[in-house]
């Protein structure tokens, strides 16, 4: 069964940074994120592959279904037909003109909420639709997404091993999605998940909190000090990848406490030691399969946000980061990483000239 994730490469705020997804140490050997082991690590991009194949086949037999037709299939079809239709609907709504149309269609959103609330058979369908509701900014869907998370948490202990893997895939995507609404109603469940014994829950919930409060910040709200302190605490987590995602969340919100971790991961050699490296078989290019490139881009964007917010310290740490970024800009094999590094260098050089 496919993972309920969807491609998202939106620009966030006015700083030109791209919104990325939570990371973990073991990334896929194809484009991120995983389809096999373990699926939850970088939600929201795999559907581009799954649905691309799905749509490519559909193009051979006729025009792709409309959003209305896909929703009807989600409401009335069999299990496999429903999750495929849900994946296809997420793909369809990735086009901005479709987003605008469906945001204005209150009846369509009401029907989506009905499936989110009542589909007890497929957590995957609910996960896809949670992503879709967040994309449509349908705040009324938040209670249904939270309820789906709670249901998944109740089902996990009793699930057989294979069903548990599929359920966790959907559950991690629901957790990621609930932060993307920017609704503080989701903060309690996310905070609770940051205290789970399983580091995977802590990791995804930490990133989702960063999303949630970034959207609140973008709307003119302030980040509660208690939330700031919780993210700082998570930066001391025993698990490295929880700390990394905490550093990303802190930087997204303009807090510099995660800078030592960002410095740590701005180095391909260190990432390779952590198991993140593109395949050396020659069958894939660094552009198409580069897990460490994804991590580097997160780190570069995080540092750029801190620089834009004037939150980089005037000390040796910033100079060390500048040297790491200069190396990436000049010699990294991934063009996207080079481009991000060069943009950050320009920002850092601007900061340096202002301080002189």
JOJO-V979566 format. One record per residue. N is the residue number from 1. RES is the residue in one small letter. SS is DSSP state (H for helix, E for strand, C for the rest). NEAR is the number of other C-alpha atoms within 8 Angstrom. D_LAST is the distance of its C-alpha to the last C-alpha in Angstrom with 1 decimal. Layout:
n,res,ss,near,d_last
N,RES,SS,NEAR,D_LAST
N,RES,SS,NEAR,D_LAST
//
This chain:
n,res,ss,near,d_last
1,x,C,3,57.2
2,x,C,5,53.9
3,x,C,12,50.8
4,x,C,15,49.8
5,x,C,13,46.4
6,x,C,15,44.9
7,x,C,11,42.1
8,x,C,9,39.1
9,x,C,7,35.9
10,x,C,6,34.8
11,x,E,8,31.3
12,x,E,9,30.1
13,x,C,7,28.3
14,x,C,5,25.9
15,x,C,7,23.3
16,x,C,7,25.3
17,x,E,11,26.2
18,x,E,9,29.7
19,x,C,9,32.0
20,x,C,7,33.5
21,x,C,8,36.2
22,x,C,11,36.7
23,x,C,10,36.7
24,x,C,8,39.0
25,x,C,8,39.4
26,x,C,6,42.3
27,x,C,12,41.7
28,x,C,12,44.3
29,x,C,11,45.1
30,x,C,9,45.2
31,x,C,11,42.6
32,x,C,12,41.3
33,x,C,15,42.8
34,x,C,16,46.0
35,x,C,10,49.5
36,x,C,5,51.3
37,x,C,6,49.7
38,x,C,8,48.3
39,x,C,12,47.9
40,x,C,12,45.7
41,x,C,12,42.5
42,x,C,14,40.6
43,x,C,16,42.4
44,x,C,13,42.5
45,x,C,13,42.4
46,x,C,16,45.8
47,x,H,15,47.8
48,x,H,10,46.3
49,x,H,8,48.4
50,x,H,9,51.4
51,x,H,11,51.8
52,x,H,9,51.0
53,x,H,8,54.1
54,x,H,9,56.0
55,x,H,10,55.2
56,x,H,8,55.7
57,x,H,8,59.2
58,x,H,10,59.7
59,x,H,9,58.9
60,x,H,6,61.9
61,x,H,6,64.3
62,x,C,6,63.0
63,x,C,6,60.2
64,x,C,7,57.9
65,x,C,7,59.1
66,x,C,6,57.8
67,x,H,8,56.0
68,x,H,7,59.3
69,x,H,8,61.2
70,x,H,13,58.8
71,x,H,12,58.8
72,x,H,9,62.6
73,x,H,11,62.7
74,x,H,13,60.4
75,x,H,8,62.8
76,x,H,7,66.1
77,x,C,10,65.6
78,x,C,6,66.2
79,x,H,8,63.6
80,x,H,7,62.2
81,x,H,10,62.4
82,x,H,14,60.5
83,x,H,13,57.5
84,x,H,8,57.4
85,x,H,12,57.6
86,x,H,14,54.8
87,x,H,13,52.5
88,x,H,12,53.5
89,x,H,11,52.7
90,x,H,13,49.2
91,x,H,13,48.7
92,x,H,9,50.2
93,x,H,10,48.0
94,x,C,10,44.9
95,x,C,8,45.3
96,x,H,7,43.6
97,x,H,6,46.6
98,x,H,10,48.8
99,x,H,12,46.3
100,x,H,8,46.5
101,x,H,8,50.3
102,x,H,11,50.8
103,x,H,11,48.5
104,x,C,6,50.9
105,x,C,8,54.0
106,x,H,8,54.7
107,x,H,6,58.0
108,x,H,8,56.3
109,x,H,12,53.8
110,x,H,8,56.7
111,x,H,8,58.6
112,x,H,11,55.6
113,x,H,11,55.4
114,x,H,8,59.1
115,x,H,11,58.7
116,x,H,15,55.7
117,x,H,10,57.9
118,x,H,6,61.2
119,x,C,10,60.7
120,x,C,5,61.8
121,x,C,5,62.7
122,x,C,9,59.4
123,x,H,13,56.1
124,x,H,13,54.5
125,x,H,13,55.6
126,x,H,15,54.1
127,x,H,15,50.8
128,x,H,15,50.6
129,x,H,12,51.4
130,x,H,14,48.8
131,x,H,14,46.1
132,x,H,10,47.8
133,x,H,13,47.9
134,x,H,13,44.2
135,x,H,9,43.5
136,x,C,9,45.7
137,x,C,8,44.1
138,x,C,12,47.5
139,x,H,9,46.8
140,x,H,6,50.6
141,x,H,11,50.6
142,x,H,13,48.4
143,x,H,8,51.4
144,x,H,10,53.2
145,x,H,14,50.4
146,x,H,11,50.1
147,x,H,9,53.9
148,x,H,13,53.8
149,x,H,11,51.3
150,x,H,8,53.6
151,x,H,8,56.6
152,x,H,12,54.9
153,x,H,9,54.1
154,x,H,7,57.7
155,x,H,8,59.0
156,x,H,10,56.9
157,x,C,6,58.9
158,x,C,5,62.2
159,x,C,8,61.1
160,x,C,6,62.5
161,x,H,6,60.0
162,x,H,6,59.7
163,x,H,8,59.8
164,x,H,10,57.2
165,x,H,8,54.8
166,x,H,11,55.2
167,x,H,12,54.9
168,x,H,11,51.7
169,x,H,14,50.2
170,x,H,15,51.1
171,x,H,13,50.0
172,x,H,12,46.5
173,x,H,15,46.1
174,x,H,15,47.4
175,x,H,13,44.9
176,x,H,13,42.0
177,x,H,13,43.5
178,x,H,15,44.0
179,x,H,14,40.2
180,x,C,12,39.7
181,x,C,13,41.5
182,x,C,12,38.9
183,x,C,11,41.8
184,x,H,6,41.5
185,x,H,7,45.2
186,x,H,11,44.3
187,x,H,10,42.1
188,x,H,7,45.0
189,x,H,8,46.4
190,x,H,13,43.0
191,x,H,10,42.2
192,x,H,8,45.7
193,x,H,10,45.1
194,x,C,12,41.9
195,x,C,7,44.4
196,x,C,9,46.8
197,x,C,5,47.8
198,x,C,6,47.3
199,x,H,9,43.7
200,x,H,7,44.1
201,x,H,11,44.6
202,x,H,14,41.7
203,x,H,14,39.4
204,x,H,14,40.5
205,x,H,14,40.7
206,x,H,16,37.1
207,x,H,15,35.8
208,x,H,15,38.1
209,x,H,13,36.7
210,x,H,15,33.2
211,x,H,12,34.8
212,x,H,15,36.7
213,x,H,11,33.9
214,x,H,11,31.5
215,x,H,11,34.1
216,x,H,13,34.6
217,x,H,11,30.9
218,x,H,8,31.0
219,x,C,6,34.0
220,x,C,6,32.1
221,x,C,7,33.4
222,x,C,6,31.5
223,x,C,10,31.9
224,x,C,6,34.3
225,x,H,6,33.0
226,x,H,6,36.0
227,x,H,8,35.1
228,x,H,10,31.5
229,x,H,8,33.1
230,x,H,8,35.7
231,x,H,12,33.1
232,x,H,12,31.3
233,x,H,8,34.8
234,x,H,12,35.4
235,x,C,12,32.3
236,x,C,7,34.4
237,x,C,9,37.4
238,x,C,6,39.5
239,x,C,7,39.3
240,x,H,7,36.2
241,x,H,10,36.6
242,x,H,16,36.8
243,x,H,14,33.5
244,x,H,13,31.9
245,x,H,14,33.2
246,x,H,17,32.0
247,x,H,14,28.5
248,x,H,15,28.8
249,x,H,14,30.3
250,x,H,16,27.7
251,x,H,16,24.8
252,x,H,12,26.8
253,x,C,11,27.0
254,x,C,10,23.3
255,x,C,10,23.9
256,x,C,10,21.9
257,x,C,9,24.7
258,x,C,15,25.8
259,x,H,10,22.7
260,x,H,8,24.5
261,x,H,10,27.2
262,x,H,14,25.1
263,x,H,11,23.6
264,x,H,8,27.2
265,x,H,12,28.5
266,x,C,12,25.8
267,x,C,10,28.1
268,x,H,10,31.3
269,x,H,6,33.0
270,x,H,9,32.7
271,x,H,12,34.0
272,x,H,10,36.9
273,x,H,7,37.8
274,x,C,7,38.1
275,x,C,8,40.5
276,x,C,12,38.2
277,x,C,10,38.5
278,x,C,11,40.0
279,x,C,11,43.6
280,x,C,5,44.1
281,x,C,5,47.6
282,x,C,6,46.5
283,x,C,6,48.3
284,x,C,8,45.1
285,x,C,8,41.8
286,x,C,10,38.4
287,x,C,8,37.9
288,x,C,8,41.1
289,x,C,14,41.1
290,x,C,15,37.8
291,x,H,14,37.5
292,x,H,12,34.5
293,x,H,9,32.8
294,x,H,8,33.4
295,x,H,10,31.8
296,x,H,13,28.8
297,x,H,11,28.4
298,x,H,10,28.7
299,x,H,12,26.0
300,x,H,13,23.6
301,x,H,12,24.4
302,x,H,12,24.0
303,x,H,13,20.5
304,x,H,11,19.7
305,x,H,13,21.2
306,x,H,15,19.2
307,x,H,12,15.9
308,x,H,9,17.4
309,x,C,7,18.4
310,x,C,6,14.9
311,x,C,10,16.9
312,x,C,9,15.2
313,x,C,6,14.5
314,x,C,5,11.3
315,x,C,6,13.7
316,x,H,6,15.7
317,x,H,9,17.6
318,x,H,10,15.0
319,x,H,8,14.3
320,x,H,9,18.1
321,x,H,10,18.6
322,x,H,10,16.2
323,x,H,8,18.5
324,x,H,10,21.6
325,x,H,14,20.6
326,x,H,11,19.9
327,x,H,9,23.5
328,x,H,11,25.0
329,x,H,13,23.6
330,x,H,7,24.9
331,x,H,7,28.3
332,x,C,10,29.5
333,x,C,6,33.1
334,x,C,10,32.7
335,x,H,8,31.4
336,x,H,8,30.6
337,x,H,13,28.4
338,x,H,14,26.7
339,x,H,9,26.1
340,x,H,12,24.7
341,x,H,13,22.4
342,x,H,11,21.1
343,x,H,8,20.5
344,x,H,13,18.6
345,x,H,11,16.5
346,x,H,8,15.6
347,x,H,11,14.7
348,x,H,10,12.6
349,x,H,8,10.8
350,x,H,8,10.2
351,x,H,9,9.0
352,x,H,8,6.5
353,x,H,7,5.3
354,x,H,6,5.5
355,x,H,5,3.8
356,x,C,4,0.0
//
